[in-house]
């Protein structure tokens, strides 16, 4: 849906006239559901291919080495808790996704029509992403069911009228109902399970990864932790460098970053900063995507890259190179001396790295 909404107004800018454009919500939702079905179905295929037995049902601990699933008990030498997270409810606000008036992030993906007035409660990543999707699609139908929201901002109440309210105040770990007490595990105040660097809990044989442990709730972080914990259980060395986990906000343009921000880096010592605008990037300019920039933060003495932050149409893809560079301890000079294909958005990363030493070419 993010991709569809971002491209809806791009064709006219490129000189392609299609006449009146009509939004087919049924087709939009069908495409989204088909994509999700294929992705989830792919996981089931991988289980079967690798001879992994899939036990379907609610699971709970009945001991330190025993889990009950759908009434049947299973014992294991190693148990990994990877139950993910769910939407955090807002006290006093009743979410009803079926009525499509007050919805959470799940309900926001099922809206039958584009809201004429959408209010987002919460300023996190999900709220920004979904809010930007519906804003770009633009309201088509004016018949609305209006509600009033009264948020207290700065001590003063304000009445806002909207036909849809998205409650997006974050997510919470799915640890309720696991009967962790039976396993000897006590979650912290946020409901998270504390672990050490190898993903071990305080109970031998029980491990935890993903959204149920402290840290950012990101699918790619959980995937890397899943690989690492499997390696550790197998007696190998599984490591995840949490200092270089990339963050992506799928708005338009996209926002992405890895490592320290400029402010965080300055708190630790002297830094050098290179910044390059996407407006000066040939590919972005040609594609009519001039908004944004790339910023590279490096240690003033060693030149080692401490952080990379960017806003660009394809920032989510661009940030992978930055994460890889930081994983291997690259300096800004290493990046600047790496040949980048032309014309590509990635050239902006190279130019920002060159800018760390004041050598950017196209600004």
N, C-alpha and C positions, 0 to 999 in steps of 0.2 A: 504493500500500500504506500509506503514511503517512496519507493521508486516510481510508482504510477503517478502519484500526486506531483512529484518534482518534475516529471516530464510533460505534464499536461499543458503547461504554458510555454514550453521550450520550442515547439515546432514553428510557431508563428515568428519567433525571433530569428529562426534560421531560414525564413522565406518560404515556408511550406504552408499554403493556405488550404484549409479543409472545409471552409464554410462554418456553419454553426456546429459547435462541439457539444455533444450530449453525453452526460455521465450515466452509465449503466451500472447502478449499484449492485444489482444481482450478479452481473458478470464479474464485477470487481471482487465481490465476496467469494464467488465460485473459484476464481483463480487463486485467491489467497488460501482457501481451504484445500484446494488441490495440492498446492505447494507444501502445506503443512502435512498433509496426508502422505505425500511422497517421502518427506524427510523422516517422519516418525516410522513409516513403513520400512525405511531403510535401516533403522536401528534394529527392528525385529529380524530383518534379513541377516544382519551382521551377527546377532545372537545365534541364529540357526547355523550360519556358516562356520562360526568358531566353536560350536557345540557348547554354548552357554545356556544352561537351563533357566528359563524365565518363570518365576513364581509370581502369579498375579494375585494381589490381595493386599489388605492392610497388614503391616508388620509391626510387631512390638516385642520388646525384650521380655524374657521370662527368667533370665539369668545372665551371667557374664559371657557365656558362650552359647546361649540358646535364644532363638528367635521364633516366634509363633506367627505363621502366615495363614490366614483363612482357616484357623482352627487346628492346623497341623504344626508340630514343633520340629525345628531343624537345628542341629548342633554344628558349629563350625569352629575351626582353630582361629580363623581371622574373620572379622566382620567389619565392613566399611559402611559408615553412615553417610549417605549422599542423597538426602531426601529433599534437597532444594529449598525453595522459599515460596511464599504466597503473599498476596496483597495485604498491606497493613490497614486495618479498618480505622476509620475516623470516628471517635466517640461522639454520639449524638446525631450522626448522619447515617441514614439507612440506605445502603446501596441496593438497588434492584435492577439488575441488568436486563431483565425481561421487559420492564416498562420503558427502558431506554431514556430515562430522565436524569436520574442520579446513577452514574455507572462507575465501575473501576476500569483498570486497563484492559481487562478481558472484555467487558461490555462495550468499551469504546471501539473495539475492532469489529463489533457486530451491528453497529448502528445502521438502520435501514435507510436513512437519508442523511445528507450533510446538515449538521446543525446550523441554524441561522446565527445563533449566539451561543458560543461554548465558553463556559467558565471552567478553568483548571485550578483545583485546589492542590497546591504543592508545586515547588519549583525545581523538582528533580529531573533526572534524565528522561524518564518515561513520560512525564507530563509535557516536557518540551517536545518530544518526538511526536506524540499523538496529537498535541495541540497544533503543531505545525502541519501535520498531514491534513487535518480537516480544514485548516485555514487556506491551504493551497487549493483544495478541491472546490471551495466556494459554495455557498448555499444555493440550492436550486429550488426547493419547495418552501413556501412561506408559512404553511400551516404548522403551528408549533404548540406544544404544551409548555406553558411558561411557569417557572418556579422562581422563588426569591431566595437568594443566599445572603446571609448577613455575617461576613467575616469581620473580626475585630482586628484592625490594623492600626498600630500606634495608639491604641486606647479608644479610638473612635469607630463606631459601627457604621458600616456602609451597606446599602441595599443594592444588590446587583440582580437584574432580571435576565434570565437565560432560559433557553429551551432544553439545554443539556448541561449537566455538571459532571466533570470528570474528577473523581477523587483519586489523587495520585500522590500520596505522602510517603511512599517508600514500600519496602517489602520486609517481611520478617521470616526468620528461619523456621522450617517445618520440623520442629522438635516436639511439639505437643502431641500426645497420643502414642509416643514411642515407648513409654514406660521406662525411661532412662534410669529411674531409681533402681529398678531391678538389676540393672547392669552396673550400678555403682557410679553412675555419671550424673553430675549436677551441672546444668547449663548456667551460664553467667546471666547477669541482669537483662541482657538483650535476647536471651533465649539461645545464644550461640554455644557451641561446644568448643572448649579450649583444647588446643593441640600443641605439640612441639614442632620442631622444624621438619620432622619426618612424617607428620600427620598422625602421630600416636596420641590417643587420649590418655587420661590417667589410669586407664584400665588395660592391662596387657591383652593383646589380641583384638582390641577394638580401635578402629581408626575412623577419621572423619575428614571430609573434603567438601569443597564447593560452598554453597550459600549458607550451610549450617555452621560454618566456622568463621571467625573474625576475618575481615578484609572485604574488598569490593565484591559485590554479587554479580559476577560476570561469567558467561558460559565458557569463554575461552580459558579463563583462570581455572574453572572447575575441570575442564578437559585435561589441562596440563597436570593438575593435581591428581586426577584419576590415573593418568599414566605413571606418575611418580609413586603413588601409593602402591600400585600393582608391582612396580619394580622393587620397592622396599619389602613388600611381603615375600617376593621371590628371592630375597637375599641380595639383590643388586643395590645400586645407589640411585635413588630417585630424588631429584632436586628440582625445585621451582624457584626461580629468582623473582621474588615478588616485587623487587624494585623496578623491574622493567615489564610490568603487565600493562599493555596499552588500554586506554579508555577511549571509547568512541560514542559520540552522541549523534544519532542519525536524523538530524534536522536537515534543512537545506539553507545554506551549505552545511556540510558535516563539520563537526568539531572533534578533534582527536588529540591525544597527548600521551606521553610516556615519560616516566621519571619525574624529576623535580620541576616545579614551576619556577619562574624567575625569582619570585619573592622567597620561596622556600630555599632556593640555592643561595641567595644573598645572606640568609640567616646563618648559613654554614661557612661562609667565606667569600672571597672575592671571585667574581665571575666575569666572563665576556659574553656578549649577546649579539647574535646576528639575526636580522629580520628581513624577510623578502616578501613583497606584496604579490598576490596572485594576479593583480592587474598588469604586472610586468612580465607575466609568464605567457609564452606564445600560445600554448595549447588552451589555457584558460581563456585567454582573450579571443581566440578563434571560436571557441565553443560558447561564447557569451556567458562565461562563468567567472567574472572578474573579482567577485567578493572573497575576501579572506587574505591570509598571510601564512607564512611559515616562520617559526621562531626557534632558534637553536641556542641553548644555554650551555656554556662550557666553563670548566675550571680555569681561572685566570692564569694559573701557573703551569698546570700539566696539559691544558687544552682538552682534557677528556670531557666528552659530552655528558652532561648531567641531566638534561631534559630536552625534549622536543615537543612543541605545541603548535597546532595548526588549525586553521579554518579554511576549508576548500570543498569544492563539490565532491571530490573523491578522497577526502582526508582519511577516511576509514581504511582505504587501501594503501595510501601513502605512508601511514604510520608504521606499517610492518617493517619497512627498511630502517626506520629510526630505532625500533625496538631491537632489531637484529644487530645494528651497529653498536648500540649500548651494551647488549649482551656480551659482545666480544671486546668491550673496552675501547671503542674507537674514539679518536680525537676528531675535532671539527676539520682538521687538515686531511685526515683519512677520507672523510666524506667529500670534501672539496676536490680532492685529487682523483675521485672515482668518476669515470666517464658515464654520463647519463644520456640516454637516447633523446633525440630531438625530433619532433616536438612532443614533450610529455609534461604532465603536471609535476612529475618527480624532479624535474629540473629546478623547481622552486626550492626543494630541499637542499640541493647542491648549492644554489645561490645563497641561501640563508647560512649554510655552513661557511661559505666563502666570506660572507658578511661578518663573521665572528672576528676576522682579522682585517676587516675593512676592504676586502678585495672583491666584493660582488660586482658583476659586470654590467647587468642590465638595469641598475638604478644609480 
